[in-house]
């Protein structure tokens, strides 16, 4: 199960109590105080782990606690510190205040750590209170409570390439061919109910991470269909690929669908339209698609070099698309565009 939001209560360990004890040995008649200090409580630490795909492992937790410190002992023995508890989270996780939604930390690098709750301090034993005028103090202090908080953890996938398209446009098929990934593929909408991640292998061991975002529909930014549940995963991608289905036997306009996808991205976050992108017209293996392709090209206001005709199922022109992805990744720059014609894109 792909889980990208959880709310959990975090509680650091309490410090161990200091103790009252006395040194009583046969040949030391005035042993004096010998109560040890308590150990410090364990802290709660979040750590980014790129091997974890989602927050699923945390979805059944309501409270996560660190270990308490142990109390002190006789003969000035200090109690053992509580063990820190390290909570692994996926790369791309945001730590948010559940009330204000303020971002407390953003995990963007592998093995980043964030000490979110510090453990309590151990109490002092009675030997700490001995002075020249107070040789037998009968006092100690308890350990302090550890810090606690409630946080929202929200995952925004960090990927090099994001596949965006309508339901049943062929995104799952495309990622399975580009990344040799086994995914669920079926001839009905909303087959993909969670993002799929795959690796595009390049020369010299280079790799790109591709995210297949579940299908968007009109007014997805208003939480229709799968809504904004997965739109947020597009924000962290470097390159977008708009996958447009050519459906000659249905009353659909591929170019209008392209405009709709860009409109939904803009309404969710206008900065998404500033990302470099490619457009892939899919299913050219079907009959009577040539007129749809020509109509799309005539109305397409961007650089024609960003437009590709492919068939993911039959693996037609996928090598050309791969080369374009690698080229764009190597030299990301704004794409040439006719600004006057492009006004319709944001309407």
NUZAVEX-428361 format. One record per residue (C-alpha): residue number from 1; y, x, z. Coordinates in steps of 0.001 Angstrom, whole numbers, plus 524288, in hexadecimal, padded with zeros to 5 digits. Each point is the difference from the previous one (the first is absolute). Layout:
residues N
ATOM NUM Y X Z
...
end
This chain:
residues 347
ATOM 1 80000 80000 80000
ATOM 2 80D79 804F9 7FC73
ATOM 3 80960 7FE31 80B81
ATOM 4 80E14 80475 7FE87
ATOM 5 806A0 7FA34 80C19
ATOM 6 7FC08 7FFF0 80E4C
ATOM 7 80711 7FDE8 80CDA
ATOM 8 7FAE8 80774 80BC7
ATOM 9 803E4 8026B 80E24
ATOM 10 7FFEA 80E62 803B1
ATOM 11 7FEE0 804DC 80DFB
ATOM 12 80061 80E4E 803FE
ATOM 13 7F84C 804A8 80BB7
ATOM 14 80522 7FF3A 80DEF
ATOM 15 8020E 80CAF 80758
ATOM 16 7F65E 802F0 80AE8
ATOM 17 80491 7FE6C 80E05
ATOM 18 8030F 80B72 808B8
ATOM 19 7F7F6 8008E 80C73
ATOM 20 80181 80351 80E52
ATOM 21 7F655 80A45 80488
ATOM 22 7FF70 80ADE 80A13
ATOM 23 7FA42 80D75 7FFE4
ATOM 24 7F5F9 80074 80AF2
ATOM 25 7F83E 80CB8 800ED
ATOM 26 7F9A7 80645 80BBD
ATOM 27 80837 80C43 8003E
ATOM 28 80CCA 7F9E0 7FB7A
ATOM 29 804C0 7F7A5 80B5D
ATOM 30 80CAF 7FC37 7F953
ATOM 31 7FB8B 7FD35 7F247
ATOM 32 80AFB 7F6CD 7FC96
ATOM 33 80137 7F655 7F4CD
ATOM 34 7F6E3 801B2 7F468
ATOM 35 8013F 7F387 7F7FD
ATOM 36 7FFF0 80250 7F14C
ATOM 37 8080D 7F9C4 7F54E
ATOM 38 7FADA 7F572 7F70A
ATOM 39 7FD93 802B5 7F19D
ATOM 40 808CE 7FAFF 7F53E
ATOM 41 7FC07 7F3DB 7F88D
ATOM 42 7FB97 80101 7F1EB
ATOM 43 80988 7FD14 7F508
ATOM 44 7FE0A 7F78D 7F3F4
ATOM 45 801B5 80745 7F33A
ATOM 46 7FFE8 7FA82 7F240
ATOM 47 7FB1D 80921 7F54A
ATOM 48 7FFE5 7FE2E 7F146
ATOM 49 7F2AE 8017D 7F9AF
ATOM 50 7FF7C 7FF43 7F105
ATOM 51 7F173 7FCE8 8009D
ATOM 52 8026D 7F2BF 8065C
ATOM 53 80292 7F581 7F5A1
ATOM 54 805AB 7F51F 80883
ATOM 55 8028C 7FB2B 80DD1
ATOM 56 7F316 7F8C0 80087
ATOM 57 7FAC8 80873 80B28
ATOM 58 80B29 7FB34 808B7
ATOM 59 7FFBC 7F189 7FCD4
ATOM 60 7F769 7FC38 80B9E
ATOM 61 807EF 8078F 80A0C
ATOM 62 80A30 7F902 8083C
ATOM 63 80252 80AAA 80A11
ATOM 64 7FD5A 80E77 7FE6F
ATOM 65 80093 80849 80C4A
ATOM 66 7FFF2 80E78 802D4
ATOM 67 7F8AD 805CF 80B90
ATOM 68 8062F 8002D 80D80
ATOM 69 8021A 80CC1 80740
ATOM 70 7F6F6 802E1 80B5D
ATOM 71 8050B 8008D 80E0E
ATOM 72 801DB 80CF4 806BB
ATOM 73 7F607 805C8 80945
ATOM 74 7FF12 807C5 80C77
ATOM 75 8027B 80EB2 80057
ATOM 76 80BB8 7FE11 7F6FA
ATOM 77 7F785 7FC13 7F492
ATOM 78 8076A 7F969 7F4F4
ATOM 79 7F9E1 7F41C 7F9C9
ATOM 80 7FB80 800B3 7F1E0
ATOM 81 809A5 7FB83 7F5B2
ATOM 82 7FC6C 7F3C3 7F883
ATOM 83 7FB8A 80246 7F213
ATOM 84 809AC 7FCC5 7F54F
ATOM 85 7FB7C 7F552 7F6C5
ATOM 86 8021B 802C0 7F1A1
ATOM 87 800B2 7F40C 7F740
ATOM 88 7FD87 802D9 7F1A3
ATOM 89 80828 7F845 7F64B
ATOM 90 80047 8003F 7F110
ATOM 91 809F3 8080B 7F8BA
ATOM 92 80BA0 7F73C 7FD0B
ATOM 93 7FFD1 7F89D 80CE7
ATOM 94 80CD7 7FB2F 805AF
ATOM 95 8016C 7FE76 80EB3
ATOM 96 80941 7F4B7 802BD
ATOM 97 80614 7F943 80B9E
ATOM 98 7FA0E 7F240 7FFA8
ATOM 99 80CCF 7F996 80417
ATOM 100 80A84 8072D 7F84F
ATOM 101 7F6F6 8051B 7F52F
ATOM 102 80695 80D34 8018C
ATOM 103 7F7C8 80AE7 7FA39
ATOM 104 7FC75 8094A 80B03
ATOM 105 7F826 8097B 7F7AB
ATOM 106 7FB48 8015D 7F210
ATOM 107 7F38C 80786 7FD16
ATOM 108 80249 8065D 7F2D0
ATOM 109 7F898 80CD9 801B4
ATOM 110 7F1BB 8028B 8037F
ATOM 111 7FD73 80377 80E41
ATOM 112 80D87 7FBDA 80471
ATOM 113 7FFFA 7FC62 80E62
ATOM 114 808B4 7F724 8080E
ATOM 115 7FEE2 7FF7E 80ED7
ATOM 116 80351 7F1C2 801CB
ATOM 117 7FCE5 7FE5A 80E8E
ATOM 118 800F2 80B25 809BA
ATOM 119 7F6AB 8006A 80B72
ATOM 120 804D3 7FE72 80DF8
ATOM 121 80253 80BB9 808D3
ATOM 122 7F6A4 8033B 80AE8
ATOM 123 80466 7FDB6 80DF7
ATOM 124 80284 80AD8 809BE
ATOM 125 7F6BD 80372 80B13
ATOM 126 804B7 80247 80DCA
ATOM 127 7FFBA 80EC9 7FE6B
ATOM 128 80BCA 7FE65 7F703
ATOM 129 8081F 7FAE9 80B67
ATOM 130 7FD83 80B2F 80978
ATOM 131 80C74 806EB 80492
ATOM 132 80365 809A5 80A98
ATOM 133 80469 7F4E1 8089C
ATOM 134 7F5B2 7F626 7FBF7
ATOM 135 7F2DD 806E7 800ED
ATOM 136 7F732 7F3F0 7FFE4
ATOM 137 8056B 7F60F 7F65D
ATOM 138 7F841 7F377 7FFB3
ATOM 139 80535 7FB5C 7F2F9
ATOM 140 7FBE7 7FFDB 7F1C3
ATOM 141 8047E 7F8EF 7F3B6
ATOM 142 7F895 7F749 7F686
ATOM 143 7FEF7 80316 7F1A3
ATOM 144 8097F 7F94B 7F6D7
ATOM 145 7FC0B 7F5FD 7F5F0
ATOM 146 7FE84 80434 7F1E8
ATOM 147 808D8 7FABE 7F56C
ATOM 148 7FBF5 7F392 7F91F
ATOM 149 80499 7F8C0 7F3FF
ATOM 150 7FBF7 7F62A 7F5C2
ATOM 151 8011E 80428 7F1DF
ATOM 152 7FD9F 7FACC 7F271
ATOM 153 7F894 80932 7F712
ATOM 154 8027A 7FD3B 7F1B2
ATOM 155 7F972 80749 7F4F8
ATOM 156 8070C 802B8 7F34A
ATOM 157 7F6FD 8074E 7F6F5
ATOM 158 804BC 80D11 7FAF6
ATOM 159 7FB43 8016F 7F206
ATOM 160 80483 80733 7F3E2
ATOM 161 7FDC3 7F487 7F6DC
ATOM 162 8007C 7F168 802AD
ATOM 163 7F9E0 7F60C 7F6C3
ATOM 164 807E2 7F367 7FF7F
ATOM 165 7FC41 7F3E8 7F866
ATOM 166 7FCC4 7F1A1 7FFED
ATOM 167 7F2F4 7FB41 80561
ATOM 168 7F4D0 802E0 7F69F
ATOM 169 8083E 8097D 7F802
ATOM 170 7F545 80A3B 800BD
ATOM 171 8053D 808DC 80AC2
ATOM 172 7F2D8 80173 806A4
ATOM 173 7F98B 8034D 7F315
ATOM 174 80A8C 809EF 7FCDD
ATOM 175 7FF15 80715 80D06
ATOM 176 7F135 8001E 7FEEB
ATOM 177 8011F 806F6 7F2D8
ATOM 178 80B01 8094B 803A9
ATOM 179 7FA8A 803CD 80D3E
ATOM 180 7F172 7FD64 7FE14
ATOM 181 800A1 7F69E 80B66
ATOM 182 7F6B8 7F4C3 80284
ATOM 183 8080A 7F3D5 802DB
ATOM 184 7FDB1 7F16F 7FF7C
ATOM 185 802A3 7FAE4 7F250
ATOM 186 7FEC3 7F1B1 7FC37
ATOM 187 805DB 7F6DD 7F5AE
ATOM 188 80866 7F82A 80969
ATOM 189 80D3B 8020B 806A2
ATOM 190 801B6 806A0 80D3F
ATOM 191 7F346 80780 7FF0D
ATOM 192 806F1 80B10 80710
ATOM 193 803B0 7FBD7 80DC2
ATOM 194 80363 80D83 8051F
ATOM 195 80588 80C57 7F9C0
ATOM 196 7F62D 808FB 7F99E
ATOM 197 80266 80E9A 80061
ATOM 198 7FAAD 8098E 7F60E
ATOM 199 801BE 80E2F 7FC10
ATOM 200 80431 803D9 7F241
ATOM 201 7FA75 80D8A 7FD6F
ATOM 202 80803 80999 7F81A
ATOM 203 7FEBC 80DF2 7FB5C
ATOM 204 7FF8D 80B6A 80976
ATOM 205 7FB64 7F73F 80AFE
ATOM 206 80C59 7F7BE 80035
ATOM 207 7FEB1 7F20B 804C4
ATOM 208 80837 7F3BA 80074
ATOM 209 7FDEC 7F494 80933
ATOM 210 80050 7F2C0 7F922
ATOM 211 801CC 7F31B 80737
ATOM 212 7FBCD 7F32C 7F9E8
ATOM 213 80924 7F5DE 8060B
ATOM 214 7FA78 7F210 8009B
ATOM 215 80587 7F6DE 7F5A8
ATOM 216 80DE3 7FAEC 8010F
ATOM 217 80474 7F294 7FBC5
ATOM 218 80D3E 7F9AF 7FE13
ATOM 219 807B8 7FF82 80CDA
ATOM 220 7F6C0 8098B 80698
ATOM 221 80C08 80598 806C9
ATOM 222 80143 7F2A0 80685
ATOM 223 7F226 80193 80539
ATOM 224 7F90A 7F7DB 7F5CC
ATOM 225 7F227 80374 7FC1D
ATOM 226 7FC85 80C9A 806EE
ATOM 227 80E9C 800CD 8023D
ATOM 228 80692 80BB9 8060B
ATOM 229 7F370 8041C 806BE
ATOM 230 7FDE4 80A69 7F5AF
ATOM 231 80D65 8018C 7F9BB
ATOM 232 8034F 809A5 80ACE
ATOM 233 7F579 8093B 7FB02
ATOM 234 807A0 801DB 7F35A
ATOM 235 80B6B 8060F 8076B
ATOM 236 7F92B 80CF8 8028F
ATOM 237 7FB23 80264 7F226
ATOM 238 80694 80A20 7F749
ATOM 239 7FCA9 7F99E 7F2FD
ATOM 240 7FDAC 7F1D1 7FC4F
ATOM 241 7F716 7FB4C 7F52B
ATOM 242 80287 7F20E 7FBB6
ATOM 243 7F342 7FACB 7FAAA
ATOM 244 8026F 7F485 7F6F3
ATOM 245 7F4D6 7F79C 7FB1D
ATOM 246 7FFE9 7FBF8 7F1C4
ATOM 247 7FAB9 7F213 7FFFF
ATOM 248 800BC 7FAD0 7F1FA
ATOM 249 7F894 7F37F 80304
ATOM 250 80867 7FBFF 80B8E
ATOM 251 80DE0 7FAE1 80065
ATOM 252 8056B 80C2B 8065B
ATOM 253 80ABB 8095C 7FC0C
ATOM 254 7FCC7 80E2B 80394
ATOM 255 80E4A 8040A 7FFB4
ATOM 256 803FB 7F4E5 80920
ATOM 257 7F55A 8045F 80952
ATOM 258 80574 80DC7 7FF84
ATOM 259 80D87 7FAC1 80366
ATOM 260 7FA48 7F7E3 80AFD
ATOM 261 7F932 80BC2 805F7
ATOM 262 80C89 807EB 7FFBA
ATOM 263 80790 7F49F 805AB
ATOM 264 7F6A3 7FEA0 80B66
ATOM 265 800B5 80E99 802CF
ATOM 266 80EDB 7FF7D 7FF6F
ATOM 267 800E0 7F46F 8093E
ATOM 268 7F70E 806C2 809A7
ATOM 269 806D8 80D36 7FF19
ATOM 270 809A7 80368 7F50B
ATOM 271 7FCE3 80E77 801A1
ATOM 272 7F28A 7FD8C 7FA24
ATOM 273 80609 7FE6D 7F280
ATOM 274 80576 80DC7 800F4
ATOM 275 7F25E 805C3 7FFF7
ATOM 276 7FAE5 805DF 7F354
ATOM 277 7F634 7F71E 7F97E
ATOM 278 7F6D3 7FDDB 7F4A9
ATOM 279 7FBDB 7F332 7F9C8
ATOM 280 7F20C 7FDEF 7FB6B
ATOM 281 7FCC9 7F47E 7F733
ATOM 282 7F1DA 7FD5B 8035F
ATOM 283 7F49C 7F9A4 7F8C1
ATOM 284 803AA 80429 7F232
ATOM 285 7F195 7FED9 7FCC4
ATOM 286 801A6 7F14E 7FF66
ATOM 287 802D8 7F96C 7F30A
ATOM 288 80D85 7FB68 7FBF3
ATOM 289 80790 808A4 80964
ATOM 290 8080B 80716 7F5A8
ATOM 291 80A8B 7F572 7FF86
ATOM 292 80175 8005F 80ECD
ATOM 293 80152 80EC8 7FF9F
ATOM 294 80A68 7FF9E 7F561
ATOM 295 80796 7F56A 80732
ATOM 296 7FF90 80806 80C7A
ATOM 297 804C3 80C51 7F90E
ATOM 298 80B5F 7F8DC 7F9BB
ATOM 299 80505 7FB22 80D1A
ATOM 300 7FCAA 80C22 80801
ATOM 301 80D02 80667 80416
ATOM 302 7FA72 80CBA 80531
ATOM 303 7FBB2 80C95 7F96F
ATOM 304 7F487 7FCB1 7F6E6
ATOM 305 7F94B 80C5B 804E2
ATOM 306 7FD95 7F8E6 80CD9
ATOM 307 7F835 7F539 7F951
ATOM 308 7F155 8012C 7FDCB
ATOM 309 7F5C3 7F780 7F998
ATOM 310 7F2EC 80102 806E7
ATOM 311 7F32D 7F95B 802C8
ATOM 312 7FB55 80387 80D98
ATOM 313 7F2DF 7F97E 7FDE3
ATOM 314 7FD25 80728 7F343
ATOM 315 80701 80C75 80484
ATOM 316 8090B 7FFE4 7F43F
ATOM 317 80BD5 80934 800A8
ATOM 318 7FDA5 80331 80E52
ATOM 319 800EC 80E9E 7FD7E
ATOM 320 80DA5 7FE0C 7FA74
ATOM 321 803DC 7F825 80C08
ATOM 322 7FA82 80A8F 808F4
ATOM 323 807E0 80A81 7F911
ATOM 324 80C51 7F7CB 80173
ATOM 325 7FD8C 7FE3C 80E95
ATOM 326 7FE54 80EA4 80207
ATOM 327 80BED 80302 7F7CD
ATOM 328 80855 7F651 80792
ATOM 329 7FB22 80533 80CF4
ATOM 330 8036B 80DF1 7FC33
ATOM 331 80DC9 7FC9E 7FC0F
ATOM 332 8048B 7F360 8064E
ATOM 333 80D16 7FBDA 7FA70
ATOM 334 80727 7F341 7FD02
ATOM 335 7FAC4 7F97D 7F3CC
ATOM 336 8093A 7FDD4 7F46B
ATOM 337 80454 7F1ED 7FF75
ATOM 338 8095C 7F767 7F87D
ATOM 339 80840 7FABE 80B4E
ATOM 340 80585 7F485 7F864
ATOM 341 7F2A0 7FB04 7FBF6
ATOM 342 7FAB3 802CA 80D72
ATOM 343 808EF 7F671 806FD
ATOM 344 7F586 7F5A7 7FE58
ATOM 345 7F697 80820 80804
ATOM 346 80714 7FD48 80CC2
ATOM 347 803CD 7F1F6 7FD72
end
